[in-house]
Amino acid sequence: MSEVTALIEIGRLRVHNANAVSGPLSWGFPAPSAFTGFVHALDRELNETRLGGVGIICHQFDPQVAGSYTHSFRLMRHPYKASWRQKSFQPGKPSAIIEEGRAHLEVTLLIELLGEEPLTEDERSNLEKKIQELVSGMRIASGAVHQAAPKVKIFDWPDTEEAAKKEFRSKRYRWLPGFALVERRDILGKHLGKLRRQVSETDTLEALLDLLAIHTEPVATDEPNEKLEQPSDKAGRKTVSPEWISTKRYPGWLVPLPVGYGALSELYEPGCVSNTRDMTVPFCFVESLYSVGQWLSPHRLTSIEQLLWHTESDVEHGLYSCRNYYQE
């Protein structure tokens, strides 16, 4: 059975114009599926190696938006003049606006290298150069890598749990300042159970929205606050404005997170559904699956398993998702 023999670090990778709309209900940092897909594409190029899970650490996130309170995406026209390839080219007619959300990223990716035996010094050096060459020409979340020579480092990884935790504790400070993306569906499950004890018909989406929303509520006070007293009304009575505070259901930097897809139909044979991307593979209609993610500083993690994202598929129940097994 293959085990983790090394950890590949692709450090401070700059990505331009990455997709910032990875789900139908939210926008922001790309979904974990974008990075597991990148690792899968890299694995296909490296024929002699096998890659496992991926850890995601963000150092910088610059969404291409305009506005102060209400944001809107900065949209583009490509090309600026419409029909420039056609015979009936009209120089004065601009092309349509491309509605898309974009963001610039700076991330560090930590990828498991699976194998039976540890790498030799020459194998490690050659693999670093090959990954560096491949990554410079790849895309992450539809964004272009903005580095000619990305920083790639391969560390030998211990085969025992205690030694692996000790190695991780010594390496985690390399990724500061930054924030690691982990999954907290345990918090969502606890909050759903709490709401269902109040209203039994509460569904998971309602629990997700209630958990992540900022709730503004009045503070109950027994005595009027002189600082909040307003002028008397027509009857001569003092009117007191309530004191409002903003609170969250759970502490921490929690975010809505698209983690995969759920099947809406049966699995159709190749070529049965027209206008699909690939007519040679089976097809299924799906919808996005959401969970709760949390941004944590890497120095708060204790093992590499808390950081890694893996792909999972449950064909029987029609679930295709990314999972992270963080435990506080």
C-alpha positions as CSV (number, residue, x, y, z in Angstrom):
1,M,0.0,0.0,0.0
2,S,1.4,3.4,-0.9
3,E,2.2,5.8,1.9
4,V,3.1,9.5,2.1
5,T,6.9,9.6,1.5
6,A,7.3,13.3,0.9
7,L,5.5,16.6,1.0
8,I,5.7,18.9,-2.0
9,E,5.6,22.6,-1.2
10,I,4.7,25.1,-4.0
11,G,5.3,28.3,-2.1
12,R,4.0,31.8,-2.7
13,L,2.3,31.0,-6.0
14,R,0.9,34.1,-7.7
15,V,-2.3,33.5,-9.7
16,H,-4.0,36.2,-11.8
17,N,-7.6,36.3,-12.8
18,A,-8.8,33.2,-10.9
19,N,-12.5,32.4,-10.8
20,A,-14.1,34.2,-7.8
21,V,-17.6,32.8,-8.4
22,S,-17.3,29.1,-7.6
23,G,-20.9,28.5,-6.4
24,P,-24.4,29.8,-7.0
25,L,-24.8,31.3,-3.5
26,S,-21.4,32.9,-2.8
27,W,-18.4,34.5,-4.2
28,G,-14.8,35.0,-3.0
29,F,-11.9,32.6,-2.7
30,P,-12.0,29.6,-5.1
31,A,-13.5,26.4,-4.0
32,P,-11.3,23.5,-2.8
33,S,-12.3,21.6,-6.0
34,A,-10.2,24.1,-8.0
35,F,-7.1,23.0,-6.1
36,T,-7.8,19.3,-6.1
37,G,-8.4,19.6,-9.8
38,F,-5.0,21.3,-10.2
39,V,-3.3,18.5,-8.3
40,H,-5.2,15.9,-10.5
41,A,-4.0,17.6,-13.6
42,L,-0.4,17.8,-12.3
43,D,-0.6,14.1,-11.3
44,R,-1.5,13.2,-14.9
45,E,1.6,15.0,-16.2
46,L,3.8,13.2,-13.7
47,N,3.5,9.7,-15.0
48,E,6.0,8.1,-12.6
49,T,4.6,9.6,-9.4
50,R,1.3,9.6,-7.5
51,L,-0.1,12.6,-5.7
52,G,-2.5,12.7,-2.8
53,G,-4.3,15.4,-0.8
54,V,-3.6,19.2,-1.0
55,G,-3.3,21.8,1.7
56,I,-4.4,25.4,0.8
57,I,-2.8,28.4,2.5
58,C,-3.7,31.9,1.3
59,H,-1.2,34.8,1.7
60,Q,-3.0,37.4,-0.4
61,F,-6.5,37.7,-2.0
62,D,-7.3,40.7,-4.2
63,P,-10.8,40.5,-5.7
64,Q,-11.4,42.6,-8.8
65,V,-14.3,44.6,-7.5
66,A,-15.4,48.2,-7.4
67,G,-17.4,50.1,-4.8
68,S,-17.1,50.7,-1.1
69,Y,-20.3,49.3,0.6
70,T,-21.9,47.5,-2.3
71,H,-19.4,45.7,-4.5
72,S,-19.6,45.0,-8.2
73,F,-17.2,43.0,-10.4
74,R,-14.9,44.8,-12.8
75,L,-16.0,43.3,-16.1
76,M,-14.1,43.2,-19.4
77,R,-14.6,43.0,-23.2
78,H,-12.6,40.5,-25.2
79,P,-12.0,41.6,-27.9
80,Y,-13.0,45.2,-27.5
81,K,-14.4,45.5,-31.0
82,A,-17.1,43.0,-32.0
83,S,-17.0,40.7,-35.1
84,W,-13.3,41.5,-35.8
85,R,-12.8,38.0,-37.2
86,Q,-15.9,38.1,-39.5
87,K,-16.1,39.6,-43.0
88,S,-18.9,42.0,-41.9
89,F,-16.6,43.7,-39.3
90,Q,-18.0,46.9,-37.9
91,P,-15.2,49.0,-36.3
92,G,-17.5,51.2,-34.3
93,K,-19.5,48.3,-32.6
94,P,-18.0,47.2,-29.3
95,S,-18.2,43.6,-28.2
96,A,-20.4,42.3,-25.4
97,I,-19.4,42.6,-21.8
98,I,-18.1,39.3,-20.3
99,E,-19.8,38.8,-16.9
100,E,-17.3,37.0,-14.7
101,G,-15.8,37.4,-11.3
102,R,-12.0,37.5,-11.1
103,A,-9.5,37.7,-8.3
104,H,-5.7,37.7,-7.9
105,L,-4.2,35.2,-5.4
106,E,-1.0,34.4,-3.7
107,V,-1.2,30.8,-2.2
108,T,1.1,28.1,-0.9
109,L,0.0,24.5,-1.8
110,L,1.2,21.5,0.1
111,I,0.8,18.2,-1.8
112,E,1.2,14.6,-0.6
113,L,3.7,12.5,-2.6
114,L,2.7,8.8,-2.4
115,G,5.1,5.9,-2.9
116,E,6.7,2.8,-1.6
117,E,10.2,4.1,-1.1
118,P,11.7,7.5,-0.2
119,L,13.2,9.6,-3.0
120,T,16.9,9.8,-3.5
121,E,18.7,13.2,-3.7
122,D,18.8,13.1,-7.5
123,E,15.2,12.0,-7.8
124,R,14.1,14.8,-5.5
125,S,16.1,17.4,-7.5
126,N,14.8,16.2,-10.8
127,L,11.2,16.1,-9.6
128,E,11.4,19.7,-8.2
129,K,12.6,21.0,-11.6
130,K,9.9,19.0,-13.5
131,I,7.1,20.3,-11.2
132,Q,8.5,23.8,-11.5
133,E,8.4,23.7,-15.3
134,L,4.9,22.2,-15.4
135,V,3.3,24.5,-12.9
136,S,4.5,27.6,-14.7
137,G,2.3,26.7,-17.7
138,M,-0.8,25.5,-15.8
139,R,-3.9,27.2,-14.6
140,I,-5.5,27.2,-11.1
141,A,-9.2,28.0,-10.8
142,S,-9.1,29.3,-14.4
143,G,-6.4,31.8,-13.4
144,A,-2.9,32.0,-15.0
145,V,0.2,31.4,-13.0
146,H,2.1,34.7,-12.9
147,Q,5.6,33.2,-12.2
148,A,8.1,31.9,-14.7
149,A,9.8,29.8,-12.0
150,P,7.6,28.9,-9.1
151,K,9.2,28.0,-5.8
152,V,9.0,24.2,-5.4
153,K,10.5,22.3,-2.4
154,I,10.1,18.6,-1.6
155,F,10.5,17.5,2.0
156,D,11.0,13.9,3.1
157,W,8.1,12.9,5.4
158,P,8.4,10.6,8.5
159,D,6.5,7.4,8.4
160,T,5.4,7.5,12.1
161,E,2.6,9.6,13.5
162,E,4.6,11.2,16.3
163,A,7.6,12.0,14.1
164,A,5.2,13.5,11.4
165,K,3.5,15.8,14.0
166,K,6.9,17.0,15.2
167,E,8.0,17.6,11.6
168,F,4.8,19.5,10.8
169,R,5.2,21.7,13.9
170,S,8.7,22.7,12.8
171,K,7.5,23.5,9.2
172,R,4.2,25.4,9.9
173,Y,5.9,28.7,10.6
174,R,7.3,28.7,7.1
175,W,3.8,29.6,5.8
176,L,3.3,32.7,7.9
177,P,1.8,35.2,7.4
178,G,-1.1,33.4,5.9
179,F,-4.4,31.5,6.6
180,A,-5.1,27.9,6.0
181,L,-8.5,26.8,4.7
182,V,-10.2,23.9,6.7
183,E,-13.7,22.5,6.8
184,R,-16.0,22.9,9.8
185,R,-19.1,20.9,9.0
186,D,-19.1,19.8,12.6
187,I,-20.0,23.3,13.6
188,L,-22.8,23.3,11.0
189,G,-24.2,20.0,12.4
190,K,-24.2,21.3,16.0
191,H,-26.0,24.5,14.9
192,L,-28.5,22.6,12.9
193,G,-29.3,20.4,15.9
194,K,-29.7,23.5,18.1
195,L,-32.1,25.2,15.6
196,R,-34.1,22.0,15.2
197,R,-34.7,21.8,18.9
198,Q,-36.5,25.2,18.5
199,V,-38.1,24.6,15.2
200,S,-38.2,21.0,14.0
201,E,-38.7,21.9,10.3
202,T,-35.4,23.8,10.0
203,D,-33.3,22.6,7.1
204,T,-29.5,22.7,6.6
205,L,-29.6,25.8,4.3
206,E,-31.4,27.8,7.0
207,A,-28.9,26.7,9.5
208,L,-26.0,27.7,7.2
209,L,-27.4,31.2,6.7
210,D,-28.1,31.7,10.3
211,L,-24.7,30.5,11.4
212,L,-22.7,32.7,9.0
213,A,-24.9,35.9,9.2
214,I,-24.0,38.8,11.4
215,H,-27.0,39.4,13.7
216,T,-27.9,42.9,14.9
217,E,-29.9,42.7,18.1
218,P,-31.0,45.3,20.8
219,V,-29.5,45.1,24.3
220,A,-32.1,44.9,27.0
221,T,-31.4,47.3,29.9
222,D,-33.3,47.8,33.1
223,E,-32.4,51.5,33.5
224,P,-32.4,54.1,30.8
225,N,-29.1,55.2,29.5
226,E,-28.6,59.0,29.8
227,K,-26.4,59.0,26.7
228,L,-29.1,57.4,24.6
229,E,-32.0,59.6,25.8
230,Q,-33.8,61.6,23.1
231,P,-35.9,64.8,23.5
232,S,-39.3,64.4,25.1
233,D,-42.3,63.5,22.9
234,K,-45.6,65.6,22.7
235,A,-46.8,64.0,25.9
236,G,-43.7,65.1,27.8
237,R,-42.3,61.5,28.1
238,K,-38.7,60.7,27.6
239,T,-38.0,58.4,24.6
240,V,-35.0,56.1,24.9
241,S,-33.3,54.6,21.8
242,P,-32.2,50.9,22.3
243,E,-28.6,50.0,22.1
244,W,-27.8,47.7,19.2
245,I,-24.9,45.2,19.0
246,S,-23.7,43.0,16.2
247,T,-23.0,39.3,17.1
248,K,-22.1,36.0,15.4
249,R,-23.4,32.6,16.3
250,Y,-19.9,31.1,16.6
251,P,-16.4,32.8,16.9
252,G,-13.8,32.6,14.2
253,W,-13.5,33.4,10.5
254,L,-16.3,31.2,9.1
255,V,-17.2,31.3,5.4
256,P,-19.7,29.5,3.1
257,L,-17.8,27.0,1.1
258,P,-18.8,25.0,-2.1
259,V,-17.3,21.5,-1.6
260,G,-18.6,19.6,-4.6
261,Y,-21.7,18.4,-6.4
262,G,-24.8,16.2,-5.7
263,A,-26.6,14.3,-8.4
264,L,-30.0,15.4,-9.6
265,S,-30.6,12.7,-12.2
266,E,-29.5,9.2,-13.1
267,L,-26.2,8.6,-14.8
268,Y,-26.8,8.7,-18.6
269,E,-24.8,6.8,-21.1
270,P,-22.2,8.6,-23.2
271,G,-23.7,10.6,-26.0
272,C,-27.3,10.4,-24.7
273,V,-27.4,14.1,-23.6
274,S,-26.6,16.6,-26.3
275,N,-24.3,19.6,-26.0
276,T,-22.2,18.1,-23.2
277,R,-18.5,18.9,-22.9
278,D,-17.3,15.4,-23.5
279,M,-19.6,13.0,-25.5
280,T,-17.5,10.0,-24.7
281,V,-18.1,9.8,-20.9
282,P,-21.3,9.3,-18.8
283,F,-23.3,12.4,-17.9
284,C,-25.3,13.4,-14.8
285,F,-27.1,16.6,-13.9
286,V,-25.8,18.0,-10.6
287,E,-26.2,20.9,-8.1
288,S,-23.6,22.5,-5.8
289,L,-23.0,21.2,-2.3
290,Y,-22.2,23.7,0.4
291,S,-20.4,23.4,3.7
292,V,-18.8,25.7,6.3
293,G,-15.1,26.6,6.0
294,Q,-12.8,28.3,8.4
295,W,-9.6,30.3,7.9
296,L,-7.0,29.5,10.5
297,S,-3.4,30.6,11.0
298,P,-1.1,27.6,10.2
299,H,0.6,27.8,13.6
300,R,-2.7,26.7,15.2
301,L,-2.7,23.4,13.4
302,T,-1.1,20.4,14.9
303,S,-0.8,17.9,12.0
304,I,-0.7,17.8,8.3
305,E,-4.0,15.8,8.2
306,Q,-5.9,18.8,9.5
307,L,-4.7,20.8,6.5
308,L,-5.2,18.4,3.6
309,W,-8.2,18.3,1.2
310,H,-9.1,15.0,-0.5
311,T,-11.6,14.1,-3.2
312,E,-14.4,11.6,-2.3
313,S,-17.2,10.1,-4.4
314,D,-20.3,8.2,-3.4
315,V,-21.8,7.0,-6.6
316,E,-24.6,5.2,-4.8
317,H,-25.9,8.4,-3.3
318,G,-24.7,10.7,-6.1
319,L,-22.2,12.7,-4.0
320,Y,-18.9,14.0,-5.5
321,S,-17.1,16.2,-3.0
322,C,-13.9,17.4,-1.4
323,R,-13.4,16.6,2.3
324,N,-11.1,18.0,5.0
325,Y,-10.9,16.2,8.3
326,Y,-10.0,19.0,10.6
327,Q,-10.6,18.3,14.3
328,E,-10.2,21.1,16.8
